[in-house]
Amino acid sequence: MKCANCGTPTPWSSTGRCAGCSWYTPYAITDKRPEYRDPGRLATFAVAMLAVALLADAFYVVASARMVSMAGDLLVGSPDVTNTRIESVFNMRTLALRVHYGSLIAAAVPFVVWFRRARLNAEVFAPTAMRTNSGMAIGAWIIPIANLWMGRKIANDIDRAVLVPVPEGPQVGRRAAGRTGPARALLNIWWALWIGSIWGGLGYSLVGEPIAIMTADDADSFSLDQLHGEALGDVVSNSIGVLAAVAAILVVRRITALQRARATTFLVFPAREGQPVV
C-alpha cells in the first residue's frame, strides 16, 4: 500500500500513513483539495504593512516615554513642567495612539490573508498534516483565549509541512516523526514576543484608570502615579511590540521562502476523478 499522505510505498498500518507521517493528527478531510499559489505578493504586502506598524509602535514608545518623563517631573515638583509642555506631550501621545491602532488594523488584515494562503499551501504539501481546518487560519486570531495558542499551532503545522517526504526523488522515505520545522525557533521567538506585548499592556491597564486630560494645577499625586504607571506600561509593551513586528516580518519571509523552495521540488498529486480543486 501507499501512504495516504505522501504516497510513499509502506507496509500496512492502521492509520494508512507511513512512519514518517504517522505523527500527524489530521482533521476530517473533505473531498476538496487546495491548489498551491505563490504567496510572494501577499508576503510582500504583509511585510510592508508590518514595517509601517513597527514604525507606528516606535513612535508610540517615544510619545509614552515623554509622558513618563513629564509625570516624573511633576511628581518631584520640577519647575520645568509648563502647561505648554503638558499640552505638547498629550497631543503627541494622542496622535501616536491613533496611528498605532490604525497601523495595527492595516497590518493585521494582509498578515492574516497571507497566513491563510500559507496554510492552504501547506495542505497541498501535506494533505493530512493539518490539525485544524483552513478557516481557523482566520478564526485563530479573533477567538478569545484560543488566540493565545491557536495561531502558533497552525504556524507550526505550516512549518512542518515542508518536511513531509517528496513522493518521488532523493527524499523518499525521509522521516518527519519527531522533527521540528526549519523555522520553529523563529516561530517561538515571534510568538513569545507577541504574547508579551499583549500582556505587558494589559497588566498595566488593570491597575488604574486611564487619564485623558490633566494640567499641572489640578493633578494630585495619586493621578500622577496612575499616569506614570500607565505610560511606563505602554513603553514596555510597545517596545516588545516593535521586536514582535520585526520577528513577524522574519517569519513571513522565512515561511514564504520555504514554501517557494518546496514548490520547486514537490510533485503535486493528481486529483481523483471528479474531485474539485479549490
N, C-alpha and C positions, 0 to 999 in steps of 0.2 A: 504494500500500500504506500501511498504518498502522504506526506504531512499536509494536513488541511490548511496550514498557514503558509508554508514556504514552498511546498511541492517537492521537497527532498524525499527520495525513497527511504522508508523507515519501517522497522518491524511494527507489528500490530500493537496499538496501545489503546487504553480505554478513553483517552482524550482525543485520539485521532491526530495528535501532533507529535513531532519528533522530539528528541531530548532537548534540542536547542530552543524549542518553542514551548516547552511544557510549563515554563514558569509563568506564562500569561494567564490572566483571569479575564477572559473576554466577556463582553456584554452580549446580549442576544443579537445575533447578526440578522439583518434583513436581506431581502433579495437585491437591494440597491447597493451599488458599489461606487465610491467616489472616483473621480478622474484626477490624475496629477496635473497641477497647474503651477507654473513657475511663480514662487512667492516674491520674486525680486522687486517688482514695482510696489507692492504693498509694503514690503520691508523698508524700501527707501522712504516712502511717505511716513511710515510709523517712526522711523529713526529721526526724520526731520522734525516731526511734532514732539517727540520726546526731548529733542535738543531744545526746542522752544520752552517746554515745561521745565527743563533743567535751568535755563536762564531765569525763568519766572521765579522758581524756587530760590535761586541765588539772590534775586532782587528782594524777595520777601525776607530772607535771612538778614540782609543788610538793613532793611527797614525795621525789623524786630530788634536788631542789635542797637539801633539808635534809640528805640523805645526803652530798652533795658538801661542804657546809659543815662537817659533823661530821668527815668524813675529812680535810679540810684542816686543821682544828684539831688533830686527832690527829697529823698529820704534823709540825706545828710545835711539838708538845708543849704545847698550850694547857691551862691548868688548868680551863677552863670545861667540859670534857668529863667528864661523870659517867656512871656506869652507868645511872642513871635516864634521862638524855638518850639514851644509846645504845639502850636498850630502847624508848623512845618513838619514835625515828627508825625503827628496824627494824620495829616494829609498824605504823607508819603506811605504810611502803613496802610491806610485805606485803599490807596491806589494799588499797592503791592498785593493786597489781599484779593482785590478784584481780578488782577492779572493772573494771580496764582490759580484761582478757581477756574477762570476761563481757559487757561492753558491746560489745566488738568483734564477738563472735559474734551478739549480739542485733541489731546494726545491719546486719551482713553479709547476713543472711537476707532481710529485707524489701527491702534495696537490690537484691540480685540478682533477686528476684521482680519488682520494678519495672523493672529493666534488661531482663529478658526480655520483659515486656509492651511496653516501648518499642520493642524490636527487632521484635516481631511487628507492631506498628502501623506501623513504618517499611516493612515488607514490603507492607503494604496500599497505602501511598502509592507505593511503587516496587518492584513485584514482582521485577524482575531486578537491583535495585541492590545487594542484599546479597552480600558477598563470602564469607560463611560461612553455615552453616545456623543455624536458631534455637536448636538445642541448645548451640551454642558460646557463647551469651549466658550460660549457666551454667558450661559447661566451661572457658571462658576464664579463670575466676578460680581454678580448682583444679589446672590442668595446670602442673606445674613448668616453669620457664623461659619457656614460652609466655605465662604470665600477666603477663609483663613488658611485652608489647606487644599481645596479642590483644584485651584489653578496650578499649584505645584505638582499635584498628582498627574494632571493632564500633561503638563510640560515634561515630566519625567517619561511618560508614555511616548510623547513625540520624540524625545531624545533617544530613547532606547530602540525605537522602530528602525533606526538606521543600522542596528546591529543584527537584524534578522538575516539569516543566510540568503544569499542570492541563489535561486533555484538551479542555475547553470553557471559554470565558471569556476575559478580557483577558490572561491569562498564556500563551496558546497560543504555542508556539514559543520560549518562554524557554529560553535555553541554560544547561545545568548544567555543561558541559565546562569544566574549569579553574577552577571556582568552589570556594570553601571554604564550609562550612556557617556559619550565623549564630552558632553557639556554639563555633566552632573555637578561638578564643583562650582561652576559659574552659576548654575541654576540655584544652588543652595545659598550662595552669597547674595544673589539678587533677591531671593525670597526673604531671607533674614533681614535685609536692609528695608525691604518694602513693609514688612510687618513691623519693624522697628519704627519706621516713620509714622505709621498709623497709631501705634500705641504710645509713642512719645508725645504726640499732640493730644491724644485722648486723655492720658494720665494727668496732664496739666489742666485740661478743660474741666475735669471733675472736681478740682479743688477750690474753684472760685468762679464767680460770675464775671463774664466779660464786661469790660467798661468801655462805653462808646465815647463819652466826652468827659474831659477833666481839665480844669485850669489850676494854676498854682494857688489861687485864692480859696477854692472850695475842696481841695484834695486833703484828706486826712491820712494818717499813717497806715490805717487798715486798707484803704482802697489802693494806696501806693504799693503795699505789699502784694495785693492781688495783681495789679498791673505789671509789676516787676516779674512775678512768677509766671504769669501768662505769656508775657513777651519772651522770657527766657525759655519757656517750653516750646514756643514757636521757633526760636533759634535752633534748639536741639533737634526737634522733629524735622524741620525743613532742611537742616544740614544733612541729616540722614537721607532725606528725600532726594537731595542732589546726588548723593552717592548711589541711591537706588535707581535714579534715572540713568546714570552712567552705566550701571550694571544691566539695566533693561535694554539699553542700546546694544551692548555687547552680546546679550542673549539673542536679540533679533538677528543680528549679523551672523552670529555663530550658527544658530539653527538653520537660517536660510542657506548658508554656505554648505552645511552638512546635507541638507535635502537636495540641493543642486548637484552636489558630488554624487550622492546616492542615485539620483535620477539618471545619471550618465551610465551607470552600470547595472541598473535594475531592469530585469526582464518582466514587463507587465504581463500578468496572467490574462489570457483571453477570456472574455466574459462568456458565461454559459449561454446557450441559445435562448433567446427571448429575455435575457437578463438586462434590465435598464442600467445605463451608466449615467451617474449624476455628477 
